[in-house]
Amino acid sequence: MPIKITMPALSPTMTDGTLSKWLKAEGDTIEAGEVIAEIETDKATMEVEAADDGILGKIIVSEGAENVPVNDVIAVLLEDGEDKSVIEEFLSNDNASTAPAAAVKEPVKAAPTPKATPAASAPTQNTGNRVFASPLAKRIAADKGVDLSAVKGSGPKGRVVKADVESAKRGAESSASTTTTSTAQIPADAQTNEFGMAYTEIPNNNIKKITAKRLLESKTTVPHFYLTIECALDNLLTARKEINEKANGDFKLSVNDFIIKATAMALKAYPAANVSWTEEAVRQYINADISVAVATPNGLITPIVKAAETKGMREISDEVKALAGKAREGKLQPAEFQGGTFTISNLGMFGIKEFSAIINPPQSCILAIGAGEPRPVVVNGEIQIKTMMSCTLSTDHRTVDGVVGAEWLQIFKQYIENPVSMLV
């Protein structure tokens, strides 16, 4: 009996496609696994393989045909010995829908099943020692060590096709194989998406939900503008080393403590950057309340060092350590993380050289700090090796435009490169 070749679903969301090219002509002999046509979807042009042997008896949908619905008949395949004269009767017969309708093998593992027919919905099972499989399926099974006798075929007359082998390769390996199956590595509570990819779900807590909502709002409604500046850290590192050595273990300053202090001092010296936007007015804040991004098991949170410009380096260091500890334990009070006028996000300790951060609404600025690393720089016409740090300022262009951001960064750079000026 003739076999219908239908428009395959090459992706889970595909509803129709363009038959861009036939690679076989009417009367050509086809072997299972051969590429017979190219189908163009909204995402890509993909090859379609035959799932059974036969002769291409009639091409129904010509090359270039657009918007061909999934599962529509595009050609008819004749089995050995069948005459082309039976095709018209086959297509016009009201019972034609009972014929096998899966003569193409879809390259997407989780593709929708073609129109249900008795032959397709209840394929003949492999029996005895004879295994009915396409040459391509046999080759993949040999490469993957899959026992074909244990695989249920979804092709015409129960034939095992490529998709069957790919979906069974985890659980149907040959008993002679000593390779551990990948199934053993998949958790029992794993689920599978439309592409056959295993995953587990991690429920979103309130912190992650709120953070996601605020960041989406920020990125889609706030006109971000980015400025990057390079700061030499050599003087700061020398000062930090001397201060920590003289502390005799009573405290230990970090580079981030200096950055917080320099940020606050620069905001105090240049208050035009210490602002936020409202529809009625731009709010310019009196104090520099510095939010510091802290990673916690529950997600990112930004505790605040309030009026940081008024505090000494040791006080800032102690406060940051205390706030970060409370953040990781989930014990921050709302007043300790709600508000702030400016945020610092430091990924330098992870070796990140440079990045751009998303503004923390309703603030107008966030400063992304990269790693300090030795780099060759030109000083007075000579090449010197200095420890350089890339700092990228993200601003709300409604309140902090390019000039304001650039001038604030110049002041920040001066404090970073001359840390003694922050101590007087």
SULURCOR-V784865 format. One record per backbone hydrogen bond with DSSP energy under -0.5 kcal/mol. NH is the residue of the N-H (numbers start at 1). CO is the residue of the C=O. E is the energy in kcal/mol with one decimal. If there is no record, write none. Layout:
NH_CO_E ; NH_CO_E
This chain:
3_77_-2.9 ; 4_100_-1.4 ; 5_75_-3.0 ; 6_4_-0.6 ; 7_72_-2.7 ; 8_6_-0.5 ; 10_8_-0.9 ; 14_11_-1.4 ; 17_68_-1.7 ; 18_40_-2.8 ; 19_65_-2.2 ; 20_18_-1.5 ; 20_38_-1.0 ; 21_38_-1.5 ; 23_21_-0.5 ; 23_36_-2.6 ; 24_36_-0.9 ; 27_56_-3.7 ; 28_25_-2.2 ; 30_54_-3.6 ; 33_50_-3.1 ; 34_31_-2.2 ; 36_34_-0.5 ; 36_48_-2.7 ; 37_48_-1.1 ; 38_21_-2.7 ; 39_46_-2.9 ; 40_18_-3.2 ; 41_39_-0.5 ; 41_44_-3.0 ; 46_39_-3.0 ; 46_44_-0.5 ; 48_37_-2.5 ; 49_105_-1.2 ; 50_34_-2.7 ; 51_103_-1.6 ; 54_30_-2.2 ; 55_78_-2.7 ; 56_28_-2.6 ; 57_55_-1.2 ; 57_76_-1.6 ; 58_76_-1.5 ; 60_58_-0.6 ; 60_74_-2.0 ; 61_74_-2.1 ; 62_60_-0.6 ; 64_19_-3.2 ; 65_19_-0.6 ; 65_62_-1.5 ; 68_17_-3.0 ; 69_67_-0.7 ; 70_15_-2.4 ; 71_7_-3.0 ; 72_69_-1.8 ; 74_5_-3.3 ; 75_5_-1.6 ; 76_58_-2.4 ; 77_3_-3.2 ; 78_55_-3.4 ; 82_79_-2.1 ; 86_83_-1.7 ; 87_84_-1.5 ; 89_85_-0.5 ; 90_86_-2.2 ; 91_87_-2.7 ; 92_88_-2.1 ; 93_89_-1.5 ; 96_93_-2.0 ; 98_95_-2.1 ; 99_96_-2.0 ; 103_4_-1.2 ; 105_49_-3.6 ; 106_104_-0.6 ; 109_107_-0.6 ; 111_108_-1.6 ; 119_98_-0.7 ; 121_117_-3.6 ; 122_118_-1.2 ; 123_120_-0.6 ; 130_127_-0.9 ; 132_130_-0.5 ; 133_131_-0.8 ; 134_160_-2.5 ; 138_134_-2.5 ; 139_135_-2.2 ; 140_136_-2.4 ; 141_137_-2.5 ; 142_138_-2.2 ; 143_139_-2.1 ; 144_140_-2.5 ; 145_141_-1.2 ; 146_141_-2.3 ; 147_172_-3.4 ; 148_146_-0.9 ; 150_147_-1.6 ; 151_148_-1.7 ; 153_151_-0.5 ; 155_159_-2.5 ; 158_155_-1.7 ; 159_156_-1.6 ; 160_132_-2.9 ; 164_161_-0.7 ; 165_161_-1.6 ; 166_162_-2.5 ; 167_163_-2.1 ; 168_164_-1.2 ; 169_165_-0.9 ; 172_168_-2.4 ; 174_145_-3.5 ; 177_174_-1.5 ; 184_181_-1.1 ; 185_182_-1.5 ; 186_183_-1.6 ; 187_185_-0.5 ; 190_187_-1.6 ; 191_199_-3.5 ; 193_197_-1.9 ; 196_193_-2.0 ; 199_191_-2.4 ; 203_201_-0.6 ; 209_205_-2.3 ; 210_206_-2.8 ; 211_207_-2.7 ; 212_208_-2.7 ; 213_209_-2.2 ; 214_210_-2.6 ; 215_211_-2.7 ; 216_212_-2.3 ; 217_213_-2.2 ; 218_214_-2.5 ; 219_215_-2.9 ; 220_216_-1.8 ; 221_217_-1.8 ; 222_218_-2.2 ; 223_221_-0.5 ; 224_222_-1.3 ; 225_395_-1.5 ; 227_393_-2.0 ; 229_391_-2.6 ; 231_389_-2.6 ; 233_387_-3.6 ; 237_233_-3.0 ; 238_234_-2.1 ; 239_235_-2.5 ; 240_236_-2.8 ; 241_237_-2.1 ; 242_238_-2.2 ; 243_239_-2.6 ; 244_240_-2.6 ; 245_241_-2.1 ; 246_242_-2.0 ; 247_243_-1.0 ; 248_245_-0.9 ; 249_244_-0.7 ; 250_247_-2.1 ; 258_254_-1.2 ; 259_255_-2.0 ; 260_256_-2.5 ; 261_257_-2.1 ; 262_258_-2.8 ; 263_259_-2.5 ; 264_260_-2.3 ; 265_261_-2.6 ; 266_262_-2.3 ; 267_263_-2.2 ; 268_264_-2.1 ; 269_265_-2.2 ; 270_266_-1.9 ; 273_270_-1.7 ; 274_271_-1.5 ; 275_273_-1.1 ; 276_283_-1.6 ; 277_362_-0.7 ; 278_281_-1.1 ; 283_276_-2.4 ; 283_281_-0.6 ; 284_282_-0.6 ; 285_274_-2.7 ; 285_283_-0.6 ; 289_287_-1.0 ; 290_288_-0.9 ; 290_305_-2.2 ; 291_289_-0.6 ; 291_342_-3.2 ; 292_303_-2.8 ; 293_291_-0.5 ; 293_344_-2.5 ; 294_301_-3.0 ; 296_299_-1.3 ; 299_296_-1.6 ; 301_294_-2.3 ; 303_292_-0.7 ; 304_336_-2.5 ; 305_290_-2.9 ; 306_304_-0.8 ; 308_288_-2.1 ; 308_305_-0.7 ; 310_307_-1.9 ; 311_308_-1.2 ; 316_312_-2.4 ; 317_313_-2.4 ; 318_314_-2.6 ; 319_315_-2.3 ; 320_316_-2.7 ; 321_317_-2.1 ; 322_318_-2.2 ; 323_319_-2.7 ; 324_320_-2.8 ; 325_321_-2.1 ; 326_322_-2.2 ; 327_323_-2.4 ; 328_324_-2.2 ; 329_325_-1.4 ; 330_326_-0.5 ; 330_327_-0.9 ; 331_326_-3.1 ; 332_326_-0.6 ; 336_333_-2.3 ; 337_333_-0.5 ; 337_334_-1.4 ; 338_334_-2.1 ; 339_337_-0.5 ; 341_289_-3.0 ; 342_289_-1.4 ; 343_365_-1.5 ; 344_291_-2.7 ; 345_367_-2.7 ; 347_345_-0.6 ; 347_369_-2.1 ; 350_347_-1.5 ; 351_348_-2.0 ; 352_347_-1.5 ; 361_359_-0.9 ; 363_360_-1.8 ; 364_275_-0.8 ; 364_341_-0.6 ; 366_394_-1.8 ; 367_343_-2.7 ; 368_366_-0.6 ; 368_392_-3.2 ; 369_345_-2.8 ; 369_367_-0.6 ; 370_368_-0.5 ; 370_390_-2.4 ; 371_352_-2.6 ; 373_388_-2.3 ; 375_386_-2.8 ; 377_384_-3.3 ; 379_377_-0.6 ; 379_382_-3.6 ; 382_379_-1.7 ; 384_377_-3.4 ; 384_382_-0.5 ; 386_375_-2.5 ; 386_384_-0.6 ; 388_373_-2.7 ; 388_386_-0.9 ; 389_231_-2.3 ; 390_353_-0.5 ; 390_371_-0.5 ; 391_229_-2.7 ; 392_368_-2.5 ; 393_227_-3.6 ; 393_391_-0.5 ; 394_366_-2.8 ; 394_392_-0.6 ; 395_225_-2.8 ; 395_393_-0.5 ; 396_364_-2.1 ; 397_223_-2.6 ; 397_395_-0.8 ; 399_396_-1.9 ; 400_396_-3.1 ; 401_399_-0.6 ; 405_401_-2.7 ; 406_402_-2.4 ; 407_403_-2.6 ; 408_404_-2.3 ; 409_405_-2.2 ; 410_406_-1.7 ; 411_407_-1.6 ; 412_408_-2.5 ; 413_409_-2.6 ; 414_410_-1.7 ; 415_411_-1.8 ; 416_412_-2.2 ; 417_413_-2.7 ; 418_414_-1.3 ; 419_416_-0.5 ; 421_418_-1.7 ; 422_419_-1.6 ; 423_420_-1.5
